[in-house]
């Protein structure tokens, strides 16, 4: 989904997920998998695109890759936090690492979960649906 289409989905209030990953194949796979399940998806290839979507009004579930060139996922989350863009968003990390990441220090209250790559499609869908339910509960409470 292009940024323009993504903004339309955001404006329409459709369920939405932002996939932030430098690997195009991951972004495309997530778009197809989640889109097939009826979940609106916007993608960002890195930190700058992610921040632009957040500043443009994105609210929802963010699936953030840990290892990206330039600013990694942790640096991006710190920047999101510093910019005051956390409100209304839920973040889960996408990681190929199988051990805890020391860079998460101080961000445990921001990240709700980890999804390891490679992921099982049905497990990913189940996780994203749980995140969206949680997101909707948070929205209802506001």
PATOR-141303 format. One line per 2 residues: number of its first residue (from 1); for each residue x, y, z of N, C-alpha, C. Coordinates in pm, 1 decimal. Example, Ala and Ser with C-alpha at 12.3 -4.5 7.8 and 13.67 -1.06 7.14 Angstrom:
// PATOR-141303
1	1319.0,-569.0,780.0,1230.0,-450.0,780.0,1320.0,-330.0,780.0 ~ 1285.0,-225.0,708.0,1367.0,-106.0,714.0,1290.0,3.0,787.0
END
This chain:
// PATOR-141303
1	85.0,-116.9,0.0,0.0,0.0,0.0,89.3,122.9,0.0 ~ 61.4,217.1,-86.2,142.1,338.2,-91.5,110.9,426.9,27.3
3	195.7,528.0,51.4,172.3,619.5,162.0,39.5,690.7,146.1 ~ 4.1,728.3,23.1,-122.7,796.4,-1.6,-240.1,704.2,32.3
5	-234.5,579.9,-16.7,-338.8,483.7,16.3,-340.9,456.3,164.9 ~ -222.5,451.8,224.9,-212.8,429.4,368.7,-279.3,539.9,446.6
7	-260.2,665.4,404.8,-323.3,777.8,472.3,-474.8,770.3,458.5 ~ -524.9,724.8,340.5,-668.5,709.4,322.2,-723.7,603.2,416.2
9	-651.5,492.1,432.2,-695.8,386.7,523.7,-697.5,438.1,666.7 ~ -598.0,518.7,701.5,-593.7,576.3,835.7,-713.2,667.8,855.4
11	-738.2,754.1,758.2,-848.1,848.7,768.7,-981.9,777.2,776.4 ~ -994.9,665.1,706.3,-1120.5,590.7,705.4,-1142.9,514.0,835.4
13	-1044.7,509.4,922.2,-1060.0,441.3,1049.6,-1049.6,290.6,1039.6 ~ -997.8,239.3,928.1,-984.3,94.7,911.2,-882.5,40.2,1010.4
15	-897.9,-86.1,1050.2,-792.6,-144.7,1134.1,-660.7,-132.9,1059.7 ~ -557.3,-96.5,1131.1,-433.1,-77.0,1059.7,-310.7,-113.8,1142.8
17	-212.3,-151.9,1065.2,-83.8,-192.8,1119.7,22.5,-124.0,1036.8 ~ 127.1,-76.3,1103.3,242.4,-22.8,1031.4,354.7,-123.9,1045.0
19	408.8,-167.1,932.6,522.6,-256.9,929.9,645.2,-173.3,895.3 ~ 741.4,-169.3,988.0,864.6,-93.7,967.2,977.5,-195.4,954.2
21	1027.2,-211.5,832.5,1132.2,-309.7,807.2,1208.6,-267.2,683.3 ~ 1340.1,-278.0,688.0,1421.3,-238.8,572.6,1417.4,-342.8,461.6
23	1370.1,-462.4,489.6,1364.3,-567.7,389.0,1230.2,-562.4,315.0 ~ 1238.3,-533.3,185.3,1117.3,-520.9,105.1,1034.0,-649.3,106.6
25	1099.7,-763.5,103.6,1025.9,-890.1,101.7,942.9,-906.9,229.4 ~ 993.5,-861.6,342.2,917.0,-869.4,468.3,796.1,-777.0,459.5
27	818.3,-653.2,412.8,706.6,-558.6,401.3,598.6,-613.1,307.9 ~ 639.8,-667.0,193.3,543.4,-720.2,97.2,469.5,-841.7,153.2
29	542.9,-929.2,220.3,481.3,-1048.0,279.5,376.8,-1008.2,382.9 ~ 411.2,-912.0,467.0,317.1,-865.3,570.0,194.1,-801.3,505.9
31	215.8,-721.6,400.7,102.7,-658.1,332.0,6.0,-763.6,278.7 ~ 59.4,-864.8,214.6,-25.6,-969.6,157.0,-94.0,-1049.2,267.6
33	-17.6,-1095.0,363.6,-71.3,-1178.6,471.3,-178.6,-1104.6,551.2 ~ -146.9,-984.9,596.5,-241.5,-910.0,678.5,-357.8,-858.1,593.8
35	-327.1,-814.4,472.5,-432.5,-766.5,383.0,-533.9,-875.3,351.3 ~ -484.9,-996.8,329.5,-573.6,-1109.9,302.7,-667.0,-1134.6,420.9
37	-620.5,-1104.2,542.2,-700.5,-1121.9,662.8,-790.0,-999.9,689.9 ~ -788.5,-902.7,599.0,-873.9,-786.2,614.8,-816.9,-678.1,704.9
39	-687.5,-681.9,728.2,-622.0,-584.3,815.2,-549.5,-483.2,727.2 ~ -582.6,-356.4,744.2,-517.0,-251.0,667.7,-372.0,-237.6,708.9
41	-284.0,-221.7,611.4,-140.4,-216.5,637.7,-78.9,-97.0,567.0 ~ 8.8,-27.3,638.4,97.2,71.2,578.2,238.3,23.9,607.0
43	330.2,57.7,519.1,467.1,12.2,539.2,563.1,129.4,540.0 ~ 674.0,107.9,608.3,782.9,205.2,612.6,912.9,127.6,601.4
45	1004.0,176.9,519.1,1130.3,105.8,499.3,1234.8,143.5,603.3 ~ 1200.3,235.6,690.8,1294.8,275.8,794.5,1237.1,381.6,885.5
47	1323.7,434.6,968.3,1286.7,529.0,1072.1,1218.7,654.4,1017.8 ~ 1275.8,714.8,914.2,1220.6,840.3,862.2,1077.8,823.6,812.4
49	1052.4,716.7,738.3,916.8,692.1,688.5,820.6,664.4,802.7 ~ 865.3,589.4,901.6,783.9,559.5,1018.9,743.4,688.9,1089.4
51	840.9,774.1,1116.3,813.6,900.3,1184.9,720.6,988.7,1102.9 ~ 738.0,990.1,970.7,650.3,1070.3,884.5,505.9,1021.3,893.3
53	486.1,888.8,891.9,351.2,834.0,904.0,290.2,868.0,1039.6 ~ 370.0,861.0,1144.8,319.7,896.0,1277.7,283.2,1043.8,1285.6
55	367.6,1128.7,1230.9,337.3,1273.0,1229.8,215.2,1302.7,1143.0 ~ 190.5,1216.4,1043.5,74.8,1231.4,956.1,-54.3,1179.9,1017.2
57	-46.8,1123.0,1136.3,-167.7,1080.6,1205.8,-186.6,932.4,1224.5 ~ -90.4,850.7,1182.6,-106.7,706.2,1202.1,-125.9,675.2,1350.1
59	-223.8,592.9,1380.5,-243.0,538.3,1514.2,-281.7,392.4,1496.5 ~ -213.5,305.8,1568.4,-242.5,163.8,1557.6,-128.4,80.6,1609.7
61	-109.3,-31.7,1546.8,-7.5,-128.4,1585.0,114.6,-108.2,1495.7 ~ 230.7,-96.3,1558.6,355.8,-81.4,1484.6,437.9,-208.1,1504.3
63	471.2,-274.4,1393.6,560.5,-389.5,1397.1,697.1,-337.8,1352.8 ~ 788.1,-322.8,1447.4,916.2,-254.6,1426.1,1031.3,-353.5,1418.3
65	1100.5,-352.7,1306.0,1221.6,-433.5,1290.5,1328.5,-380.3,1385.8 ~ 1404.1,-469.1,1446.0,1511.8,-427.8,1536.1,1633.1,-383.3,1455.6
67	1679.5,-468.3,1365.0,1804.2,-440.5,1293.7,1776.1,-375.4,1158.5 ~ 1799.3,-244.4,1152.7,1784.6,-169.2,1028.3,1906.7,-79.6,1014.2
69	1944.5,-49.3,890.7,2057.7,43.3,872.4,2020.0,183.6,919.8 ~ 2119.5,261.5,954.1,2091.8,395.0,1007.1,2040.2,381.0,1148.7
71	1922.5,433.1,1173.8,1861.9,418.2,1306.9,1794.8,281.9,1315.8 ~ 1835.4,204.1,1413.3,1773.0,73.4,1432.1,1636.1,92.1,1498.3
73	1567.2,-18.6,1521.6,1434.1,-11.1,1581.2,1432.2,56.2,1716.8 ~ 1532.0,26.6,1798.7,1536.5,86.3,1933.4,1557.1,237.0,1925.7
75	1647.4,280.7,1838.1,1669.4,424.6,1820.6,1543.0,492.8,1768.8 ~ 1473.2,425.2,1679.9,1349.2,480.2,1624.7,1244.6,495.2,1734.3
77	1232.4,395.8,1819.3,1135.7,404.4,1929.6,1172.9,517.8,2024.5 ~ 1300.5,532.9,2052.9,1343.2,645.8,2138.2,1302.8,778.6,2075.2
79	1320.5,788.5,1944.1,1283.5,911.9,1874.9,1132.2,932.3,1876.9 ~ 1056.4,826.0,1859.0,910.2,833.9,1866.8,869.9,884.6,2005.0
81	932.1,829.5,2106.0,902.6,866.9,2244.2,937.3,1014.3,2268.2 ~ 1055.0,1056.5,2225.0,1098.8,1195.7,2243.6,1009.1,1293.2,2169.0
83	956.5,1251.8,2053.9,870.7,1339.0,1973.7,726.3,1340.6,2024.0 ~ 696.6,1261.4,2127.0,561.6,1256.1,2180.9,462.3,1185.5,2090.2
85	508.4,1087.8,2013.3,423.6,1018.3,1916.8,382.9,877.6,1960.7 ~ 405.2,843.9,2086.4,368.5,710.5,2134.5,218.1,695.8,2157.7
87	154.9,802.2,2203.3,13.1,795.2,2241.0,-70.8,739.7,2124.8 ~ -152.0,639.7,2157.3,-239.3,580.4,2057.2,-175.0,473.7,1971.9
89	-53.9,434.1,2007.7,16.4,331.4,1930.5,62.4,217.4,2020.6 ~ 68.7,100.5,1961.7,117.8,-19.9,2028.1,235.6,-69.6,1945.3
91	346.4,-101.8,2011.4,466.1,-144.4,1938.8,505.0,-286.4,1976.5 ~ 529.8,-366.6,1873.6,586.7,-499.5,1889.4,711.0,-504.4,1801.1
93	813.4,-568.6,1850.0,938.5,-575.9,1775.7,940.6,-699.0,1685.0 ~ 996.6,-680.5,1565.6,1026.2,-790.6,1473.7,1175.9,-815.6,1484.3
95	1214.4,-935.3,1517.4,1356.7,-959.9,1536.8,1397.9,-1098.7,1490.4 ~ 1517.4,-1106.7,1437.7,1576.2,-1235.4,1401.7,1662.7,-1287.1,1515.9
97	1675.5,-1207.3,1620.8,1759.5,-1246.4,1735.2,1680.0,-1336.0,1829.5 ~ 1748.8,-1432.9,1886.5,1680.2,-1523.9,1978.3,1723.1,-1503.1,2123.5
99	1792.9,-1395.4,2148.3,1832.3,-1361.6,2285.3,1785.9,-1218.9,2313.4 ~ 1760.5,-1185.4,2439.8,1717.2,-1049.6,2471.8,1818.0,-946.1,2423.2
101	1766.7,-836.1,2376.4,1847.9,-728.9,2322.4,1877.8,-627.7,2432.7 ~ 2004.9,-604.5,2459.1,2043.6,-511.4,2564.4,2004.0,-368.2,2532.5
103	1979.9,-335.6,2404.5,1943.2,-199.9,2367.2,1801.1,-162.8,2411.2 ~ 1722.9,-260.5,2455.0,1586.3,-230.5,2496.2,1579.9,-162.2,2631.7
105	1694.4,-146.8,2696.6,1699.6,-84.2,2829.5,1619.5,44.9,2831.3 ~ 1525.7,53.0,2922.9,1443.0,172.1,2937.7,1322.6,176.5,2845.4
107	1304.3,76.0,2761.4,1191.2,77.3,2668.7,1094.3,-38.8,2693.1 ~ 1113.0,-110.3,2802.0,1026.1,-224.3,2831.1,879.9,-181.8,2844.7
109	856.1,-59.8,2891.3,719.4,-12.6,2908.0,654.3,27.9,2776.4 ~ 731.7,33.2,2670.1,682.1,77.5,2539.2,653.1,-40.7,2446.8
111	733.4,-143.8,2454.0,722.2,-259.4,2364.3,640.0,-368.5,2432.7 ~ 532.1,-410.8,2366.3,445.1,-509.4,2430.8,481.2,-653.3,2398.3
113	560.1,-675.2,2291.7,585.4,-813.0,2251.6,699.4,-817.5,2150.1 ~ 742.5,-939.0,2119.7,842.9,-967.2,2016.9,786.7,-1070.9,1922.4
115	809.6,-1050.7,1795.4,777.8,-1151.5,1694.5,911.2,-1188.1,1630.7 ~ 945.4,-1316.6,1634.8,1074.6,-1357.1,1579.6,1060.4,-1394.6,1432.2
117	1163.0,-1357.7,1357.2,1171.7,-1393.3,1215.2,1265.9,-1512.1,1203.9 ~ 1236.0,-1608.6,1120.0,1115.7,-1615.6,1038.8,993.7,-1646.2,1124.9
119	878.3,-1598.2,1085.3,756.5,-1616.6,1163.1,662.8,-1713.8,1092.9 ~ 579.3,-1776.3,1170.7,474.3,-1861.8,1116.8,355.0,-1771.8,1085.6
121	302.6,-1775.5,964.6,194.5,-1684.5,927.4,75.0,-1685.0,1023.4 ~ 29.4,-1802.4,1065.0,-87.5,-1808.1,1153.0,-57.3,-1750.2,1291.8
123	64.0,-1771.8,1339.3,103.3,-1713.7,1468.2,111.3,-1562.2,1458.3 ~ 166.0,-1513.2,1347.9,173.3,-1369.0,1327.0,32.8,-1308.8,1324.4
125	-57.1,-1369.8,1248.2,-194.6,-1319.1,1240.8,-261.1,-1319.0,1377.9 ~ -243.0,-1425.8,1453.6,-302.7,-1432.1,1587.4,-248.0,-1320.1,1676.0
127	-117.4,-1297.3,1670.0,-56.7,-1190.2,1749.8,-110.4,-1054.1,1708.5 ~ -114.8,-1028.1,1579.7,-161.3,-897.7,1531.7,-307.6,-875.8,1568.9
129	-388.2,-979.8,1559.5,-529.4,-965.2,1600.2,-540.5,-931.9,1749.0 ~ -456.8,-993.5,1832.6,-455.8,-960.0,1976.2,-414.6,-814.9,1996.4
131	-312.6,-771.1,1924.2,-267.8,-631.7,1936.3,-379.1,-535.9,1895.1 ~ -450.3,-568.8,1786.8,-558.6,-481.7,1741.3,-673.3,-477.0,1841.6
133	-702.7,-590.8,1905.1,-805.3,-592.3,2009.7,-762.8,-502.1,2125.7 ~ -637.1,-513.3,2164.6,-583.6,-429.1,2271.2,-589.2,-282.2,2230.4
135	-552.9,-253.1,2106.1,-557.9,-116.5,2053.5,-700.5,-61.4,2062.7 ~ -798.8,-141.5,2021.9,-937.6,-96.9,2027.3,-984.9,-74.4,2169.8
137	-939.4,-157.3,2263.2,-972.1,-136.1,2403.7,-913.9,-4.8,2454.7 ~ -791.3,22.8,2416.2,-728.6,149.8,2456.2,-804.3,268.1,2398.0
139	-846.5,256.3,2271.1,-920.1,364.8,2207.1,-1053.2,388.9,2277.2 ~ -1120.7,280.3,2317.6,-1249.5,290.8,2386.0,-1236.1,357.4,2521.9
141	-1121.9,335.9,2586.2,-1099.1,390.6,2720.4,-1071.5,540.6,2717.3 ~ -1033.8,593.6,2600.9,-998.3,736.0,2592.8,-1120.1,823.8,2582.1
END
